[in-house]
């Protein structure tokens, strides 16, 4: 288990990298740290934010995959039917694209600051993209 810190907009969260449940996805994500990008509101999935990773499909096994993440769960979708992406649920989510339902590898879980997620989602929806930095503690 790897403890992580997430700064998104003006919010700070503690998180856990799911190394036992999604070992290959977690190992890949660790190579990206510190991860800095922008978080935007989802198009199809409900109460979530996402990070588009582009059209190049990445080769990953299905690990701890779900279409219905709980608030605070991050999913990694390696591409294929839709573009590669990372999704963060802040409320009710059915992970989907314009082509239909998707499943992503649940690889990161917010453990501290969950109560802030709805406001992060609201700001992302109404004020636009939010800066996000994810790194080891």
N, CA and C of each residue as an Amber inpcrd file, in Angstrom:
protein
   411
   0.8520000  -1.1840000   0.0000000   0.0000000   0.0000000   0.0000000
   0.8910000   1.2370000   0.0000000   0.5440000   2.2060000  -0.8200000
   1.2820000   3.4530000  -0.9160000   0.3460000   4.6000000  -0.5740000
   0.7340000   5.4240000   0.3950000  -0.0600000   6.5930000   0.7620000
   0.2390000   7.7200000  -0.2170000  -0.8100000   8.4270000  -0.6040000
  -0.6990000   9.4780000  -1.6030000  -1.3330000  10.7550000  -1.0730000
  -0.9370000  11.8630000  -1.6820000  -1.5440000  13.1650000  -1.4070000
  -2.0520000  13.7060000  -2.7330000  -3.2570000  14.2430000  -2.6980000
  -3.8750000  14.8250000  -3.8870000  -4.2390000  16.2670000  -3.5740000
  -3.8070000  17.1780000  -4.4310000  -4.2440000  18.5720000  -4.3780000
  -5.0430000  18.8000000  -5.6540000  -6.3160000  19.1430000  -5.4890000
  -7.1930000  19.3960000  -6.6360000  -7.8910000  20.7250000  -6.4060000
  -7.6060000  21.6860000  -7.2930000  -8.1160000  23.0260000  -7.0560000
  -7.5830000  23.5070000  -5.7200000  -8.4750000  23.9610000  -4.8310000
  -8.0670000  24.4190000  -3.5020000  -8.2440000  23.3430000  -2.4290000
  -8.4860000  22.1100000  -2.8410000  -8.7630000  21.0150000  -1.9120000
  -7.5630000  20.0890000  -1.7640000  -7.4430000  19.4990000  -0.5810000
  -6.3700000  18.5520000  -0.2910000  -6.9870000  17.2490000   0.2000000
  -6.4750000  16.1240000  -0.3120000  -6.9960000  14.8100000   0.0310000
  -5.8460000  13.8630000   0.3490000  -6.1070000  12.9180000   1.2450000
  -5.2230000  11.7850000   1.4340000  -5.7770000  10.6330000   0.6100000
  -4.9170000   9.7450000   0.1450000  -5.3870000   8.6380000  -0.6850000
  -4.4820000   7.4280000  -0.5130000  -4.9840000   6.2920000  -0.9930000
  -4.2610000   5.0210000  -0.9440000  -4.1850000   4.4530000  -2.3590000
  -2.9800000   4.1450000  -2.7980000  -2.7820000   3.4600000  -4.0660000
  -3.1100000   1.9910000  -3.8360000  -3.9720000   1.4180000  -4.6320000
  -4.4770000   0.0560000  -4.4380000  -3.5080000  -0.9640000  -5.0490000
  -2.3410000  -1.0820000  -4.4310000  -1.2780000  -1.9360000  -4.9820000
  -1.6250000  -3.4190000  -4.9310000  -2.4180000  -3.8580000  -3.9680000
  -2.7960000  -5.2720000  -3.8940000  -3.9140000  -5.6150000  -4.8730000
  -4.8720000  -4.7020000  -5.0510000  -6.0330000  -4.9730000  -5.8960000
  -5.7810000  -4.6930000  -7.3710000  -4.9030000  -3.7620000  -7.6680000
  -4.5970000  -3.3930000  -9.0580000  -3.0900000  -3.1840000  -9.1930000
  -2.2970000  -4.2480000  -9.0690000  -0.8410000  -4.0990000  -9.0140000
  -0.2030000  -3.5290000 -10.2820000  -0.6470000  -3.9540000 -11.4410000
  -0.0240000  -3.4570000 -12.6790000  -0.4300000  -2.0170000 -12.9650000
  -1.6820000  -1.6960000 -12.7240000  -2.1450000  -0.3150000 -12.9190000
  -1.4400000   0.6050000 -11.9270000  -1.3270000   0.1740000 -10.6730000
  -0.6410000   0.9690000  -9.6460000   0.8290000   1.1770000  -9.9920000
   1.4870000   0.1160000 -10.4550000   2.9050000   0.2190000 -10.8290000
   3.0870000   1.2150000 -11.9670000   2.2080000   1.1670000 -12.9610000
   2.2890000   2.1190000 -14.0760000   2.0790000   3.5480000 -13.5580000
   1.0680000   3.7430000 -12.7200000   0.7750000   5.0880000 -12.2380000
   1.9360000   5.6490000 -11.4310000   2.5960000   4.7980000 -10.6420000
   3.7600000   5.2560000  -9.8630000   4.8490000   5.8360000 -10.7740000
   4.9780000   5.3250000 -11.9980000   5.9900000   5.8560000 -12.9170000
   5.6640000   7.2690000 -13.3780000   4.4320000   7.6930000 -13.2010000
   3.9970000   9.0220000 -13.6390000   4.1360000  10.0860000 -12.5540000
   4.4540000   9.6680000 -11.3270000   4.4730000  10.5910000 -10.1920000
   5.6910000  11.5010000 -10.2000000   5.5700000  12.7580000  -9.7710000
   4.3160000  13.4000000  -9.4130000   3.4830000  13.6590000 -10.6690000
   2.2070000  13.3690000 -10.5660000   1.2920000  13.4840000 -11.7040000
   0.5890000  14.8300000 -11.6280000   0.7920000  15.6660000 -12.6510000
   0.2140000  17.0190000 -12.7010000  -0.5700000  17.1700000 -13.9930000
  -1.8190000  17.5790000 -13.8570000  -2.6600000  17.7740000 -15.0360000
  -3.8870000  18.5840000 -14.6340000  -4.9060000  18.5510000 -15.4590000
  -6.1710000  19.2250000 -15.1560000  -7.2780000  18.1900000 -15.0720000
  -8.2060000  18.4500000 -14.1920000  -9.3720000  17.6130000 -13.9590000
 -10.5600000  18.3340000 -14.5710000 -11.3290000  17.6480000 -15.4170000
 -12.5160000  18.2560000 -16.0160000 -13.7440000  17.4090000 -15.6660000
 -14.9230000  17.9980000 -15.8210000 -16.1340000  17.2660000 -15.4770000
 -16.4530000  16.2390000 -16.5580000 -16.9950000  15.0820000 -16.1250000
 -17.3300000  14.0130000 -17.0770000 -18.4350000  14.4550000 -18.0320000
 -18.5170000  13.7740000 -19.1570000 -19.5480000  14.0530000 -20.1600000
 -20.7590000  13.1380000 -20.0010000 -20.5190000  11.8650000 -19.7380000
 -21.5840000  10.8640000 -19.8150000 -21.8710000  10.1570000 -18.4990000
 -20.9610000  10.1480000 -17.5670000 -20.9850000   9.1950000 -16.4600000
 -21.7410000   9.6300000 -15.2140000 -22.0590000  10.8870000 -15.0500000
 -22.7610000  11.3270000 -13.8480000 -21.9130000  12.2570000 -13.0140000
 -21.8180000  11.9750000 -11.7140000 -21.1180000  12.8410000 -10.7720000
 -19.6550000  12.4170000 -10.6600000 -18.8910000  12.8220000 -11.6460000
 -17.4800000  12.4620000 -11.6910000 -16.6830000  13.4910000 -12.4640000
 -15.3850000  13.4060000 -12.3030000 -14.4450000  14.2320000 -13.0400000
 -13.4680000  13.2870000 -13.7180000 -12.8430000  13.7490000 -14.7810000
 -11.9510000  12.8590000 -15.5080000 -10.7410000  13.5820000 -16.0380000
  -9.7490000  12.7720000 -16.3800000  -8.5120000  13.2340000 -16.9840000
  -8.3620000  12.4770000 -18.2970000  -8.5650000  13.1410000 -19.4350000
  -8.3790000  12.4550000 -20.7210000  -6.9020000  12.1540000 -20.9580000
  -6.6250000  10.9460000 -21.4010000  -5.2480000  10.5150000 -21.6670000
  -4.9540000  10.3490000 -23.1490000  -5.9380000  10.6170000 -23.9960000
  -5.7000000  10.5600000 -25.4330000  -6.1990000   9.2850000 -26.0810000
  -6.0100000   9.2250000 -27.3770000  -6.5560000   8.1400000 -28.1870000
  -5.7040000   6.8780000 -28.2030000  -4.4700000   6.9530000 -27.7450000
  -3.6060000   5.7790000 -27.7810000  -4.0390000   4.7940000 -26.7050000
  -4.4170000   3.5930000 -27.1180000  -4.8050000   2.5570000 -26.1630000
  -3.5530000   1.9890000 -25.4980000  -3.6030000   1.8530000 -24.1890000
  -2.5110000   1.2770000 -23.4130000  -2.8710000  -0.1680000 -23.0910000
  -1.9040000  -1.0210000 -23.0070000  -2.1630000  -2.4400000 -22.7670000
  -2.1160000  -2.7360000 -21.2670000  -3.2840000  -2.9780000 -20.6580000
  -3.3820000  -3.3050000 -19.2460000  -4.3870000  -4.4200000 -19.0570000
  -4.1230000  -5.3030000 -18.0740000  -5.1160000  -6.3210000 -17.7590000
  -6.2720000  -5.6970000 -16.9720000  -7.3780000  -6.3960000 -16.9380000
  -8.4910000  -5.9860000 -16.0870000  -8.1010000  -6.3160000 -14.6510000
  -8.0970000  -5.2850000 -13.7960000  -7.7400000  -5.4400000 -12.3820000
  -8.7240000  -4.6490000 -11.5390000  -9.4480000  -5.3220000 -10.6620000
 -10.3090000  -4.6040000  -9.7340000 -11.2470000  -3.6510000 -10.4830000
 -11.7480000  -4.0830000 -11.6350000 -12.5220000  -3.2160000 -12.5330000
 -13.9690000  -3.0590000 -12.0720000 -14.5050000  -1.8790000 -12.3420000
 -15.9010000  -1.5870000 -12.0320000 -16.4410000  -0.5500000 -13.0120000
 -17.7460000  -0.5530000 -13.1580000 -18.4440000   0.4980000 -13.8910000
 -19.1450000   1.4570000 -12.9340000 -19.1870000   1.0810000 -11.6460000
 -19.9130000   1.8580000 -10.6400000 -18.9970000   2.2060000  -9.4650000
 -18.0610000   3.1060000  -9.6730000 -17.1600000   3.4710000  -8.5750000
 -17.9020000   4.2280000  -7.4810000 -17.4220000   4.0370000  -6.2720000
 -17.9390000   4.7770000  -5.1190000 -17.2430000   6.1460000  -5.0770000
 -17.8690000   7.1400000  -4.4090000 -17.1990000   8.4310000  -4.2760000
 -15.8060000   8.2670000  -3.6710000 -14.8400000   8.9010000  -4.3190000
 -13.4580000   8.8470000  -3.8670000 -12.6270000   7.7850000  -4.5700000
 -13.2440000   6.9890000  -5.4250000 -12.4870000   5.9790000  -6.1580000
 -12.0580000   6.5260000  -7.5200000 -10.7960000   6.2920000  -7.8480000
 -10.2450000   6.6330000  -9.1520000 -10.2110000   5.3720000 -10.0070000
 -10.6550000   5.4820000 -11.2460000 -10.5800000   4.3840000 -12.2120000
  -9.6110000   4.7440000 -13.3090000  -8.8890000   3.7500000 -13.7960000
  -8.0110000   3.9050000 -14.9500000  -8.5940000   3.0670000 -16.0800000
  -8.9200000   3.7240000 -17.1920000  -9.4130000   3.0280000 -18.3730000
  -8.3320000   3.1490000 -19.4460000  -7.7640000   2.0160000 -19.8920000
  -6.6200000   2.0650000 -20.8080000  -6.9580000   2.3580000 -22.2650000
  -8.2150000   2.5630000 -22.5710000  -8.6070000   2.8340000 -23.9510000
  -9.0770000   1.5740000 -24.6450000  -9.5380000   1.7680000 -25.8580000
 -10.0780000   0.6630000 -26.6420000 -11.3790000   1.1060000 -27.2730000
 -12.4720000   0.9960000 -26.5250000 -13.7790000   1.4290000 -27.0360000
 -13.9230000   2.9380000 -27.0000000 -13.2160000   3.5560000 -26.1060000
 -13.2180000   5.0040000 -25.9370000 -11.7770000   5.4120000 -25.6530000
 -11.5170000   6.7010000 -25.5450000 -10.1430000   7.1200000 -25.2870000
  -9.6950000   6.7340000 -23.8770000  -8.4050000   6.5940000 -23.6930000
  -7.8330000   6.2940000 -22.3780000  -8.1240000   7.4630000 -21.4340000
  -8.3800000   7.1320000 -20.1650000  -8.7150000   8.1810000 -19.2080000
  -8.5860000   7.7010000 -17.7750000  -8.5820000   8.6740000 -16.8830000
  -8.6940000   8.4390000 -15.4490000  -9.9760000   9.1330000 -15.0070000
 -10.7760000   8.4500000 -14.2000000 -12.0420000   8.9920000 -13.7170000
 -12.0330000   9.0230000 -12.1970000 -12.5390000  10.1040000 -11.6140000
 -12.7270000  10.2400000 -10.1780000 -14.2140000  10.4070000  -9.9050000
 -14.7940000   9.4900000  -9.1420000 -16.1970000   9.6170000  -8.7410000
 -16.2910000  10.5350000  -7.5300000 -17.2090000  11.5160000  -7.5840000
 -17.4750000  12.3350000  -6.3990000 -18.8980000  12.1170000  -5.9040000
 -19.6790000  11.3760000  -6.6500000 -21.0570000  11.0380000  -6.3060000
 -21.4570000   9.8060000  -7.1040000 -22.7350000   9.7350000  -7.4960000
 -23.2450000   8.5920000  -8.2450000 -22.6860000   8.5860000  -9.6660000
 -22.0340000   7.4800000 -10.0300000 -21.4010000   7.3570000 -11.3460000
 -21.7160000   5.9970000 -11.9520000 -22.0670000   6.0090000 -13.2440000
 -22.0510000   4.8060000 -14.0720000 -21.0610000   5.1290000 -15.1760000
 -19.8750000   4.5690000 -15.1040000 -18.7790000   4.8860000 -16.0160000
 -19.1900000   4.5270000 -17.4430000 -19.1520000   5.5270000 -18.3300000
 -19.6280000   5.3280000 -19.6970000 -18.9670000   6.3100000 -20.6470000
 -19.1460000   6.0170000 -21.9300000 -18.7180000   6.9150000 -23.0060000
 -19.8780000   7.0410000 -23.9820000 -19.6800000   7.7660000 -25.0630000
 -20.7470000   7.8740000 -26.0510000 -21.0530000   6.5310000 -26.6980000
 -20.1580000   5.5560000 -26.5430000 -20.3780000   4.2160000 -27.0810000
 -21.0700000   3.2960000 -26.0860000 -21.2480000   3.7450000 -24.8330000
 -21.9260000   2.9370000 -23.8330000 -21.0960000   2.7220000 -22.5850000
 -21.5530000   1.7740000 -21.7750000 -20.9340000   1.5020000 -20.4800000
 -19.5070000   0.9880000 -20.6250000 -18.6290000   1.4570000 -19.7210000
 -17.2240000   1.0460000 -19.6640000 -16.9260000   0.5110000 -18.2640000
 -15.8170000  -0.1730000 -18.1300000 -15.3050000  -0.5650000 -16.8160000
 -13.8510000  -0.1170000 -16.7460000 -13.4640000   0.3990000 -15.6010000
 -12.0940000   0.8490000 -15.4000000 -11.5040000   0.2050000 -14.1690000
 -10.1780000   0.1400000 -14.1360000  -9.4560000  -0.4400000 -13.0080000
  -9.4410000   0.5460000 -11.8420000 -10.0360000   0.1440000 -10.7170000
 -10.0160000   0.9680000  -9.5080000  -8.6230000   0.8230000  -8.8960000
  -7.8300000   1.9100000  -8.9650000  -6.4260000   1.8370000  -8.5520000
  -6.0410000   2.8180000  -7.4570000  -6.9120000   3.7690000  -7.1250000
  -6.5820000   4.8080000  -6.1510000  -7.8660000   5.1740000  -5.4160000
  -7.7800000   5.3140000  -4.0850000  -8.9580000   5.6070000  -3.2710000
  -8.6670000   6.7770000  -2.3410000  -9.5390000   7.7780000  -2.3550000
  -9.4480000   8.8910000  -1.4110000  -9.7960000   8.3580000  -0.0220000
  -8.9330000   8.6070000   0.9440000  -9.1440000   8.1400000   2.3150000
  -9.3940000   9.2870000   3.2910000  -8.9350000  10.4840000   2.9650000
  -9.1200000  11.6570000   3.8200000  -9.6500000  12.8090000   2.9710000
 -10.6830000  13.4710000   3.4920000 -11.2390000  14.6200000   2.7840000
 -12.4110000  14.2870000   1.8850000 -13.0080000  13.1020000   2.0420000
 -14.1390000  12.7030000   1.1770000 -15.2640000  13.7420000   1.1730000
 -15.4940000  14.3880000   2.2970000 -16.5700000  15.3730000   2.4050000
 -16.3830000  16.5500000   1.4380000 -15.1640000  16.7670000   0.9360000
 -14.8800000  17.8720000   0.0150000 -15.1850000  17.5320000  -1.4460000
 -15.3540000  16.2430000  -1.7390000 -15.5180000  15.8300000  -3.1390000
 -16.7160000  16.4680000  -3.8420000 -17.9160000  16.5460000  -3.2280000
 -19.0240000  17.1890000  -3.9460000 -18.7320000  18.6360000  -4.3450000
 -18.0480000  19.3790000  -3.4820000 -17.7210000  20.7660000  -3.8340000
 -16.6810000  20.8200000  -4.9440000 -15.7020000  19.9120000  -4.9220000
 -14.7490000  19.8330000  -6.0340000 -15.4930000  19.5520000  -7.3360000
 -16.4260000  18.6240000  -7.3110000 -17.2180000  18.3250000  -8.5040000
 -18.0240000  19.5170000  -8.9760000 -18.6810000  20.2150000  -8.0410000
 -19.4760000  21.3940000  -8.3990000 -18.6050000  22.4630000  -9.0380000
 -17.4500000  22.7290000  -8.4490000 -16.5470000  23.7420000  -9.0130000
 -16.0580000  23.3450000 -10.4010000 -15.7490000  22.0760000 -10.5600000
 -15.2690000  21.6210000 -11.8650000 -16.3620000  21.7600000 -12.9120000
 -17.6020000  21.4560000 -12.5420000 -18.7170000  21.5820000 -13.4660000
 -18.9950000  23.0390000 -13.8180000 -19.0590000  23.9160000 -12.8270000
 -19.5060000  25.2850000 -13.0540000 -18.3890000  26.2990000 -13.2790000
 -17.1740000  26.0020000 -12.8190000 -16.0780000  26.9550000 -12.9840000
 -15.0200000  26.4780000 -13.9510000 -15.0750000  25.2130000 -14.3530000
 -14.1250000  24.7010000 -15.3430000 -13.0140000  23.8540000 -14.7400000
 -12.0760000  23.5090000 -15.5930000 -10.9880000  22.5950000 -15.2520000
 -10.2570000  23.0420000 -13.9870000  -9.9140000  22.0690000 -13.1570000
  -9.1820000  22.3100000 -11.9190000  -7.8080000  21.6500000 -12.0180000
  -6.7820000  22.3360000 -11.5680000  -5.4520000  21.7400000 -11.5000000
  -5.4870000  20.5850000 -10.5060000  -4.7670000  19.5110000 -10.8050000
  -4.6700000  18.3870000  -9.8820000  -3.2200000  17.8900000  -9.8690000
  -2.7470000  17.6160000  -8.6700000  -1.3990000  17.0360000  -8.4830000
  -1.5710000  15.8360000  -7.5680000  -1.0340000  14.7000000  -7.9910000
  -1.0550000  13.4730000  -7.1980000   0.3820000  13.0340000  -7.0090000
   0.7410000  12.7720000  -5.7410000   2.1120000  12.3440000  -5.4610000
   2.1320000  11.4980000  -4.1880000   3.2570000  10.8440000  -3.9580000
   3.4690000  10.0960000  -2.7180000   3.5190000  11.0690000  -1.5530000
   3.1570000  10.5840000  -0.3750000   3.2690000  11.3900000   0.8360000
   4.7190000  11.4220000   1.2460000
